[in-house]
Amino acid sequence: MPAEKITLSGKQETFLITLYAKAMESRMPGSLLKDEFAAEAIRRIDYDFTKLNVPHDPMIGLALRAKILDDWTREFIDHTPIATVLHLGCGLDSRVFRLEPPTSVHWFDIDFPKVIELRRRLYPERDGCHLIGASVTDPDWLRDVPAEHPVMVIAEGLLPYLRKHEVLRLLDTLTAYFPSGELAFDGYSRLGVSLLRFAPPVRATGASLHWGIDDPRELERQVPRLKLVKELSGLDDPAQIIRMTWPTRLTILWCQFVPAFQRLGRFLLYRF
C-alpha cells in the first residue's frame, strides 16, 4: 500500500503532533491509550515525524489529555445512549474506534477537507460515524447534523488555535442549535497559550495560537447556556506523573505552589 504524503501546513498540520504522541505513548510500558490506529497511521504516512521534536513527557501528557476526554465522552454516552457526538478538529484521532459507541449514537468527525480526505484513506468506515470536511468556524457544516438529540462536543487541542470571537461564536452556535449537551476541551490560561507558542512541535508546524481562558467561570458569562461541571488540572494523576522524567516531576511539584502556573492547562467540562 503506497504511503500517504502530507501536503498540509500551519494549524492544519498540528494534528500530526497529537497523532505521533499517541502512537509513541502506545509503545510505552503502562500505556494509557494502546492506540493501534495511531501506530498504524504513522506507519502509512510519508512524513518526517522527527522534525516535530515531541519529547517523551509531552507524549504522556497528550495521551492523558485524550484519556480524560475519552472518559468524559464515555460517561455521557452511557447516560445518554441516543445522542450526537461532535468531534471538532478530529485530525486522525481514533476516539470513535477507542470508545466504540452504540449505533444509536450519531458520531460526527469534523476537520478541514484535506484532513478528512486523509482520514478516509487511512481509517475504515464505521456505522454511525459521519465525516465532515469543513472548518469548524464555518457554521454551514451544521446543516448536515440532526439537531433533535443531546450532544457531546469534544474539542481536543483545537480552541487555542482559534481567535476569541471565533471560539465564542462557535460555542454560541452549538449551544443554540442543540436542546442540551456537554462540552469538553483542554483550556489553557493566557500565560499557558503564550508558553505553548514556544513549544518545539508547535513551532515546527508554524501554527499560531490565540485563545486562552484564565477563569473557567468566565466562559459561563460569555456563553450563558454553559455551566461548568468539572475542572481537572492534569497534574493530579500520580500514576502518570511517575512515568515522566524526574525534571518534569520536579517542575510539576513546583508548579503546584505557584498560583500562576496551577492553571496553565486544564481539562474543562461544561453542561448546557
Contacts in CASP RR format, 6 or more apart in sequence:
PFRMAT RR
TARGET T0000
AUTHOR 0000-0000-0000
METHOD contacts of the structure
MODEL  1
MPAEKITLSGKQETFLITLYAKAMESRMPGSLLKDEFAAEAIRRIDYDFT
KLNVPHDPMIGLALRAKILDDWTREFIDHTPIATVLHLGCGLDSRVFRLE
PPTSVHWFDIDFPKVIELRRRLYPERDGCHLIGASVTDPDWLRDVPAEHP
VMVIAEGLLPYLRKHEVLRLLDTLTAYFPSGELAFDGYSRLGVSLLRFAP
PVRATGASLHWGIDDPRELERQVPRLKLVKELSGLDDPAQIIRMTWPTRL
TILWCQFVPAFQRLGRFLLYRF
1 44 0 8 1.000
3 44 0 8 1.000
3 45 0 8 1.000
3 46 0 8 1.000
4 44 0 8 1.000
4 45 0 8 1.000
4 46 0 8 1.000
4 118 0 8 1.000
4 121 0 8 1.000
4 122 0 8 1.000
5 46 0 8 1.000
5 47 0 8 1.000
6 13 0 8 1.000
6 16 0 8 1.000
6 45 0 8 1.000
6 46 0 8 1.000
6 47 0 8 1.000
6 118 0 8 1.000
7 114 0 8 1.000
8 112 0 8 1.000
8 114 0 8 1.000
8 115 0 8 1.000
9 205 0 8 1.000
9 206 0 8 1.000
10 205 0 8 1.000
10 206 0 8 1.000
10 207 0 8 1.000
10 208 0 8 1.000
11 161 0 8 1.000
11 205 0 8 1.000
11 207 0 8 1.000
11 208 0 8 1.000
12 112 0 8 1.000
12 114 0 8 1.000
12 115 0 8 1.000
13 205 0 8 1.000
13 206 0 8 1.000
13 207 0 8 1.000
14 157 0 8 1.000
14 161 0 8 1.000
14 201 0 8 1.000
14 202 0 8 1.000
14 205 0 8 1.000
14 207 0 8 1.000
15 89 0 8 1.000
15 90 0 8 1.000
15 91 0 8 1.000
15 92 0 8 1.000
15 93 0 8 1.000
15 111 0 8 1.000
15 115 0 8 1.000
16 45 0 8 1.000
16 47 0 8 1.000
16 49 0 8 1.000
16 52 0 8 1.000
16 92 0 8 1.000
16 205 0 8 1.000
17 52 0 8 1.000
17 54 0 8 1.000
17 62 0 8 1.000
17 201 0 8 1.000
17 202 0 8 1.000
17 205 0 8 1.000
18 62 0 8 1.000
18 66 0 8 1.000
18 91 0 8 1.000
18 93 0 8 1.000
18 156 0 8 1.000
18 157 0 8 1.000
19 38 0 8 1.000
19 41 0 8 1.000
19 42 0 8 1.000
19 91 0 8 1.000
19 92 0 8 1.000
19 93 0 8 1.000
20 38 0 8 1.000
20 42 0 8 1.000
20 49 0 8 1.000
20 52 0 8 1.000
20 54 0 8 1.000
21 54 0 8 1.000
21 58 0 8 1.000
21 59 0 8 1.000
21 61 0 8 1.000
21 62 0 8 1.000
21 63 0 8 1.000
22 33 0 8 1.000
22 35 0 8 1.000
22 38 0 8 1.000
22 59 0 8 1.000
22 62 0 8 1.000
22 63 0 8 1.000
22 66 0 8 1.000
22 93 0 8 1.000
23 35 0 8 1.000
23 38 0 8 1.000
23 39 0 8 1.000
23 41 0 8 1.000
23 42 0 8 1.000
24 54 0 8 1.000
24 59 0 8 1.000
25 31 0 8 1.000
25 32 0 8 1.000
25 33 0 8 1.000
25 35 0 8 1.000
25 59 0 8 1.000
25 60 0 8 1.000
25 62 0 8 1.000
25 63 0 8 1.000
26 33 0 8 1.000
26 34 0 8 1.000
26 35 0 8 1.000
26 36 0 8 1.000
26 38 0 8 1.000
26 39 0 8 1.000
26 63 0 8 1.000
27 39 0 8 1.000
28 59 0 8 1.000
28 60 0 8 1.000
28 243 0 8 1.000
30 243 0 8 1.000
31 63 0 8 1.000
32 60 0 8 1.000
32 63 0 8 1.000
32 64 0 8 1.000
32 66 0 8 1.000
32 67 0 8 1.000
32 240 0 8 1.000
33 63 0 8 1.000
33 66 0 8 1.000
33 67 0 8 1.000
33 98 0 8 1.000
35 94 0 8 1.000
35 98 0 8 1.000
37 92 0 8 1.000
37 94 0 8 1.000
37 97 0 8 1.000
37 98 0 8 1.000
37 123 0 8 1.000
38 92 0 8 1.000
38 93 0 8 1.000
38 94 0 8 1.000
40 122 0 8 1.000
41 92 0 8 1.000
41 94 0 8 1.000
41 122 0 8 1.000
41 123 0 8 1.000
42 49 0 8 1.000
44 122 0 8 1.000
45 122 0 8 1.000
51 204 0 8 1.000
52 200 0 8 1.000
52 201 0 8 1.000
52 204 0 8 1.000
52 205 0 8 1.000
53 200 0 8 1.000
53 201 0 8 1.000
53 204 0 8 1.000
54 200 0 8 1.000
54 201 0 8 1.000
55 200 0 8 1.000
56 244 0 8 1.000
56 245 0 8 1.000
57 244 0 8 1.000
57 245 0 8 1.000
57 248 0 8 1.000
58 199 0 8 1.000
58 201 0 8 1.000
60 240 0 8 1.000
60 243 0 8 1.000
60 244 0 8 1.000
61 234 0 8 1.000
61 240 0 8 1.000
64 234 0 8 1.000
64 237 0 8 1.000
64 240 0 8 1.000
65 156 0 8 1.000
65 157 0 8 1.000
65 186 0 8 1.000
65 234 0 8 1.000
65 267 0 8 1.000
66 93 0 8 1.000
66 95 0 8 1.000
66 156 0 8 1.000
68 232 0 8 1.000
68 234 0 8 1.000
68 267 0 8 1.000
69 95 0 8 1.000
69 154 0 8 1.000
69 156 0 8 1.000
69 184 0 8 1.000
69 185 0 8 1.000
69 186 0 8 1.000
69 267 0 8 1.000
70 95 0 8 1.000
70 98 0 8 1.000
70 99 0 8 1.000
72 182 0 8 1.000
72 184 0 8 1.000
72 230 0 8 1.000
72 269 0 8 1.000
73 85 0 8 1.000
73 95 0 8 1.000
73 99 0 8 1.000
73 152 0 8 1.000
73 154 0 8 1.000
73 184 0 8 1.000
74 99 0 8 1.000
76 83 0 8 1.000
76 85 0 8 1.000
76 152 0 8 1.000
76 181 0 8 1.000
76 182 0 8 1.000
77 83 0 8 1.000
77 85 0 8 1.000
77 99 0 8 1.000
77 101 0 8 1.000
77 102 0 8 1.000
77 105 0 8 1.000
77 152 0 8 1.000
80 150 0 8 1.000
80 152 0 8 1.000
80 181 0 8 1.000
81 102 0 8 1.000
81 104 0 8 1.000
81 105 0 8 1.000
82 104 0 8 1.000
82 105 0 8 1.000
82 149 0 8 1.000
83 104 0 8 1.000
83 105 0 8 1.000
83 106 0 8 1.000
83 149 0 8 1.000
83 150 0 8 1.000
83 151 0 8 1.000
83 152 0 8 1.000
84 105 0 8 1.000
84 106 0 8 1.000
84 107 0 8 1.000
84 108 0 8 1.000
84 145 0 8 1.000
84 146 0 8 1.000
84 149 0 8 1.000
84 150 0 8 1.000
84 151 0 8 1.000
84 152 0 8 1.000
84 178 0 8 1.000
85 96 0 8 1.000
85 101 0 8 1.000
85 105 0 8 1.000
85 106 0 8 1.000
85 107 0 8 1.000
85 108 0 8 1.000
85 151 0 8 1.000
85 152 0 8 1.000
85 154 0 8 1.000
86 108 0 8 1.000
86 110 0 8 1.000
86 145 0 8 1.000
86 151 0 8 1.000
86 152 0 8 1.000
86 153 0 8 1.000
86 154 0 8 1.000
86 174 0 8 1.000
87 93 0 8 1.000
87 95 0 8 1.000
87 96 0 8 1.000
87 107 0 8 1.000
87 108 0 8 1.000
87 109 0 8 1.000
87 110 0 8 1.000
87 154 0 8 1.000
88 110 0 8 1.000
88 136 0 8 1.000
88 153 0 8 1.000
88 154 0 8 1.000
88 155 0 8 1.000
88 158 0 8 1.000
89 109 0 8 1.000
89 110 0 8 1.000
89 111 0 8 1.000
89 115 0 8 1.000
89 136 0 8 1.000
89 155 0 8 1.000
89 156 0 8 1.000
89 157 0 8 1.000
89 158 0 8 1.000
90 109 0 8 1.000
90 110 0 8 1.000
90 111 0 8 1.000
90 115 0 8 1.000
90 119 0 8 1.000
91 109 0 8 1.000
91 111 0 8 1.000
91 115 0 8 1.000
91 119 0 8 1.000
92 115 0 8 1.000
92 118 0 8 1.000
92 119 0 8 1.000
92 122 0 8 1.000
92 123 0 8 1.000
93 156 0 8 1.000
94 123 0 8 1.000
95 154 0 8 1.000
96 107 0 8 1.000
96 109 0 8 1.000
96 126 0 8 1.000
96 129 0 8 1.000
97 123 0 8 1.000
97 126 0 8 1.000
101 107 0 8 1.000
103 127 0 8 1.000
103 128 0 8 1.000
105 128 0 8 1.000
106 128 0 8 1.000
106 130 0 8 1.000
106 145 0 8 1.000
106 146 0 8 1.000
106 149 0 8 1.000
107 126 0 8 1.000
107 128 0 8 1.000
107 129 0 8 1.000
107 130 0 8 1.000
108 129 0 8 1.000
108 130 0 8 1.000
108 131 0 8 1.000
108 132 0 8 1.000
108 144 0 8 1.000
108 145 0 8 1.000
109 116 0 8 1.000
109 119 0 8 1.000
109 129 0 8 1.000
109 130 0 8 1.000
109 131 0 8 1.000
109 132 0 8 1.000
110 116 0 8 1.000
110 131 0 8 1.000
110 132 0 8 1.000
110 133 0 8 1.000
110 134 0 8 1.000
110 136 0 8 1.000
110 141 0 8 1.000
111 119 0 8 1.000
111 133 0 8 1.000
111 136 0 8 1.000
112 133 0 8 1.000
112 134 0 8 1.000
112 135 0 8 1.000
113 133 0 8 1.000
113 134 0 8 1.000
115 133 0 8 1.000
116 131 0 8 1.000
116 132 0 8 1.000
116 133 0 8 1.000
119 131 0 8 1.000
120 131 0 8 1.000
130 144 0 8 1.000
132 141 0 8 1.000
132 144 0 8 1.000
132 145 0 8 1.000
133 141 0 8 1.000
134 140 0 8 1.000
134 141 0 8 1.000
135 141 0 8 1.000
136 158 0 8 1.000
136 162 0 8 1.000
136 170 0 8 1.000
137 162 0 8 1.000
137 166 0 8 1.000
137 169 0 8 1.000
137 170 0 8 1.000
139 173 0 8 1.000
142 173 0 8 1.000
142 174 0 8 1.000
142 177 0 8 1.000
145 177 0 8 1.000
147 177 0 8 1.000
147 178 0 8 1.000
147 179 0 8 1.000
148 179 0 8 1.000
149 178 0 8 1.000
149 179 0 8 1.000
150 178 0 8 1.000
150 179 0 8 1.000
150 180 0 8 1.000
150 181 0 8 1.000
151 174 0 8 1.000
151 178 0 8 1.000
151 180 0 8 1.000
151 181 0 8 1.000
151 182 0 8 1.000
152 181 0 8 1.000
152 182 0 8 1.000
152 184 0 8 1.000
153 174 0 8 1.000
153 181 0 8 1.000
153 182 0 8 1.000
153 183 0 8 1.000
153 184 0 8 1.000
154 184 0 8 1.000
154 185 0 8 1.000
155 183 0 8 1.000
155 184 0 8 1.000
155 185 0 8 1.000
156 185 0 8 1.000
156 186 0 8 1.000
157 185 0 8 1.000
157 186 0 8 1.000
158 185 0 8 1.000
159 167 0 8 1.000
159 185 0 8 1.000
159 186 0 8 1.000
159 187 0 8 1.000
159 211 0 8 1.000
159 212 0 8 1.000
160 187 0 8 1.000
160 188 0 8 1.000
160 193 0 8 1.000
160 196 0 8 1.000
160 209 0 8 1.000
160 210 0 8 1.000
160 211 0 8 1.000
160 212 0 8 1.000
161 207 0 8 1.000
161 208 0 8 1.000
161 209 0 8 1.000
161 210 0 8 1.000
161 211 0 8 1.000
162 170 0 8 1.000
162 210 0 8 1.000
162 211 0 8 1.000
163 210 0 8 1.000
163 211 0 8 1.000
164 210 0 8 1.000
164 211 0 8 1.000
164 212 0 8 1.000
166 211 0 8 1.000
167 211 0 8 1.000
168 222 0 8 1.000
168 223 0 8 1.000
171 183 0 8 1.000
171 219 0 8 1.000
171 223 0 8 1.000
171 226 0 8 1.000
172 223 0 8 1.000
174 183 0 8 1.000
175 183 0 8 1.000
175 223 0 8 1.000
175 225 0 8 1.000
175 226 0 8 1.000
175 272 0 8 1.000
176 225 0 8 1.000
178 272 0 8 1.000
180 271 0 8 1.000
180 272 0 8 1.000
181 271 0 8 1.000
181 272 0 8 1.000
182 229 0 8 1.000
182 269 0 8 1.000
182 270 0 8 1.000
182 271 0 8 1.000
182 272 0 8 1.000
183 226 0 8 1.000
183 268 0 8 1.000
183 269 0 8 1.000
183 270 0 8 1.000
183 271 0 8 1.000
183 272 0 8 1.000
184 267 0 8 1.000
184 268 0 8 1.000
184 269 0 8 1.000
184 270 0 8 1.000
185 267 0 8 1.000
185 268 0 8 1.000
186 265 0 8 1.000
186 266 0 8 1.000
186 267 0 8 1.000
186 268 0 8 1.000
187 212 0 8 1.000
187 213 0 8 1.000
187 265 0 8 1.000
187 266 0 8 1.000
187 267 0 8 1.000
187 268 0 8 1.000
188 196 0 8 1.000
188 212 0 8 1.000
188 213 0 8 1.000
188 264 0 8 1.000
188 265 0 8 1.000
188 266 0 8 1.000
189 212 0 8 1.000
189 213 0 8 1.000
189 214 0 8 1.000
189 260 0 8 1.000
189 263 0 8 1.000
189 264 0 8 1.000
189 265 0 8 1.000
190 212 0 8 1.000
190 213 0 8 1.000
190 214 0 8 1.000
191 260 0 8 1.000
191 261 0 8 1.000
191 264 0 8 1.000
192 212 0 8 1.000
192 264 0 8 1.000
192 265 0 8 1.000
193 209 0 8 1.000
193 210 0 8 1.000
193 211 0 8 1.000
193 212 0 8 1.000
195 264 0 8 1.000
196 202 0 8 1.000
196 209 0 8 1.000
197 203 0 8 1.000
197 208 0 8 1.000
197 209 0 8 1.000
202 209 0 8 1.000
213 219 0 8 1.000
213 268 0 8 1.000
214 263 0 8 1.000
216 228 0 8 1.000
216 231 0 8 1.000
216 266 0 8 1.000
216 268 0 8 1.000
217 228 0 8 1.000
219 226 0 8 1.000
219 228 0 8 1.000
219 268 0 8 1.000
219 270 0 8 1.000
220 226 0 8 1.000
220 227 0 8 1.000
220 228 0 8 1.000
220 270 0 8 1.000
225 272 0 8 1.000
226 270 0 8 1.000
226 271 0 8 1.000
226 272 0 8 1.000
227 270 0 8 1.000
227 271 0 8 1.000
227 272 0 8 1.000
228 268 0 8 1.000
228 269 0 8 1.000
228 270 0 8 1.000
229 269 0 8 1.000
229 270 0 8 1.000
229 271 0 8 1.000
230 267 0 8 1.000
230 268 0 8 1.000
230 269 0 8 1.000
231 266 0 8 1.000
231 267 0 8 1.000
231 268 0 8 1.000
231 269 0 8 1.000
232 266 0 8 1.000
232 267 0 8 1.000
233 262 0 8 1.000
233 263 0 8 1.000
233 265 0 8 1.000
233 266 0 8 1.000
233 267 0 8 1.000
234 265 0 8 1.000
234 266 0 8 1.000
234 267 0 8 1.000
235 241 0 8 1.000
235 252 0 8 1.000
235 255 0 8 1.000
235 256 0 8 1.000
241 248 0 8 1.000
241 249 0 8 1.000
241 252 0 8 1.000
242 249 0 8 1.000
244 252 0 8 1.000
254 261 0 8 1.000
255 261 0 8 1.000
255 262 0 8 1.000
255 264 0 8 1.000
256 262 0 8 1.000
END
